[in-house]
C-alpha cells in the first residue's frame, strides 16, 4: 500500500503546534501590552473641557490650595467639583471682559453648572474614598501627578488594579506626613523606608488587598 503521509508529516505537525503556541503567546503579550498602554488607560490624555482650566496657573503660579476648589476632599469619598461661584469669587474682580471666560459668566448668570468632563474616572464597580486616603497620609500628587505643572489637566496614572495594589501592598513606600499631603513639590526623603514604617504604624495603615475593600 502506498504511504499516505509524507515522511516529513510528523515534523510538519510538530512545527505547526509550536507555531500556533508561539502565535498564541505573541497575541497574549500584545493584548497585555495594549491593555496597559495609554491608548487603553487614557493616561496622559488631555480631556476637552468647557473651559480649559490651567492647574499650572492656579496651583503652581498663584498657589491656590487644592481644598479651595475641592472642598469635600478631606471629609467625603468625592473630592468635589467647585461650583461656578467659586470661580467668580475671583473673576468678578479680574478678567471681567475676557471672552475666554464667557462660559463661566454665562453659567453664573443662568445658574446652570458647567459640565466638566471627569479626568480621573474610576469604573463604577470600584469604590474609592478620598478622605480615607488623605487621613492616611497619601499625597494628592501621588495619584494625580504634579498638577501644578499641567497647563491642561490629564490623568497621570493608569488607574488599573495593579497600580492600586502596588500602593496597598507597600504603603510605606508612598505615605507622607499629613501636613505634606497637599504639598505638590514634596519629595520622599532619603530615609523613606524608616519614615514610611513609622507613619504606617502611627496612622494605623493596613495593607488591605481583599477584593471587598474596593469592590463592594
JOMO-V541903 format. One record per pair of residues at least 24 apart in sequence whose C-alpha atoms are under 6 Angstrom apart, sorted by sequence separation. I is the first residue (numbers start at 1). GAP is how many residues later the second one is. D is the distance in whole Angstrom. If there is no record, write none. Layout:
BEGIN
I/GAP/D ; I/GAP/D
END
This chain:
BEGIN
172/24/4 ; 172/25/5 ; 120/35/6 ; 119/36/6 ; 138/37/5 ; 137/38/5 ; 169/38/5 ; 137/39/5 ; 168/39/5 ; 137/40/6 ; 168/40/6 ; 137/41/5 ; 139/42/4 ; 140/42/6 ; 77/52/4 ; 77/53/5 ; 77/54/6 ; 76/55/5 ; 75/56/5 ; 73/57/6 ; 74/57/4 ; 73/58/6 ; 49/67/6 ; 136/67/6 ; 49/68/6 ; 127/87/5 ; 60/88/4 ; 126/88/5 ; 59/89/5 ; 126/89/5 ; 55/92/6 ; 56/92/4 ; 55/93/5 ; 56/93/5 ; 56/94/5 ; 55/95/6 ; 56/95/5 ; 55/96/6 ; 54/97/5 ; 54/98/5 ; 46/108/5 ; 45/109/5 ; 44/110/5 ; 44/111/5 ; 43/112/5 ; 44/112/5 ; 43/113/5 ; 43/114/6 ; 43/115/6 ; 41/117/5
END
